[in-house]
Amino acid sequence: PRSFTARCSLVSRPEYFPSHISDPGYVRIFDTTLRDGEQSPGATMTSNEKLATAHLLSCLGVDIIEAGFPASSPDDLEAVRSIAIEVGNKPAEDGHLPVICGLARCNKKDIDAAWEAVRHARRPRVHTFIATSEIHMHHKLRKSREEVVRIAREMVGYAKSLGCQDIEFSPEDAGRSDHEFLYHVLEEVIKAGATTLNIPDTVGYTLPDEFGQLISDIKTNTKGIENVVISTHCQNDLGLATANTLAGARAGARQLEVTVNGIGERAGNASLEEVVMAIRCRNQILEGLHTGINTKYIHSASKMVAEYSGLNVQPHKAIVGANAFAHESGIHQDGMLKFKGTYEIISPDDIGLFRSNESGIVLGKLSGRHALKSKLTELGYDISGKELDDIFKRFKDIAEKKKACN
Ligand code: KIV
């Protein structure tokens, strides 16, 4: 829809299909808003809403769009298929064409449905998963380690036999899996044809150092890993999804799974806007990592996903919350009026947010004279001296009894 659009600018990105990494610092952004995000309680979207969101994700420059879980319902299969046909065959303005991905458990029925839905895209991907932690294998799958390895290997091979060349495999609950066992499963699926290995911290259990170490250990100990892309998928149960994702990227992951506004199961997923802006803002400390995201679309994407999913963004949410670029206290306002960099590390323009008031100043009981004067000037009143003192006193009397406003 028109209200969500912003202008595309050119970004260059390496060729990434099949999975060779030509630019060592390039981090692919895998967006799962339409799959894991849609799994948030109450976030179901219509097929048209999913399609419109996928178009915007493509403009945003997302490398891989996980469009849904086709085996979950005929409607979802149709939604993924139409995204594959329309978005997966129409290059964005910058010329890039996103990979369209469908999720499948490690069984033939799911893989058939996923392949049937995504195969219409020029760059189709099947993403298949099976749990590898003791707690999941024992209580949920009721399968032994040997059975899990066999199923994983056979199902990756099955996806390949259908003609799918881009296959992602996830050992679900990797964050709580035995490391030696994990290396073994990963080696087997690489041999069977997996091209991306995604490492999910399914229950958001790990701490950043721990998750970074896990990625680094997998990189060191898994035979054949140099031929595939390592990916992260961090849930936010302890509020650490973004930190864990960045730790994974520093340790060598070159695909990061995220959702717009961080929506997803329970406490959600690593949020696209936080991960992308952290990589952009702290590029040097992150050793030159970069993404192909056109950040000017972030604000529009956030608005669209909030509207379609019905999940409002909390005001203090990093990057896209209503208060992320607002300043109420007098000290901060004074700093902002002198130089924006005093209290803003990102320019709102960078995410496509055009503030009605340039400085983001919100008047409230903590505001000072400087801010009030600037607001009056903005409204066309040139007031100073005794008159300003008088207005400031009356403003403070009212502000103490009211909520802030801009
Ligand atoms: O959280 C998880 O483990 C997942 C996988 C399917 C990647 O969503």
Residues whose N, C-alpha, C, O or C-beta is under 5 A from the ligand:
A	BS01	KIV	F129 S170 E172 D173 P200 T202 H233
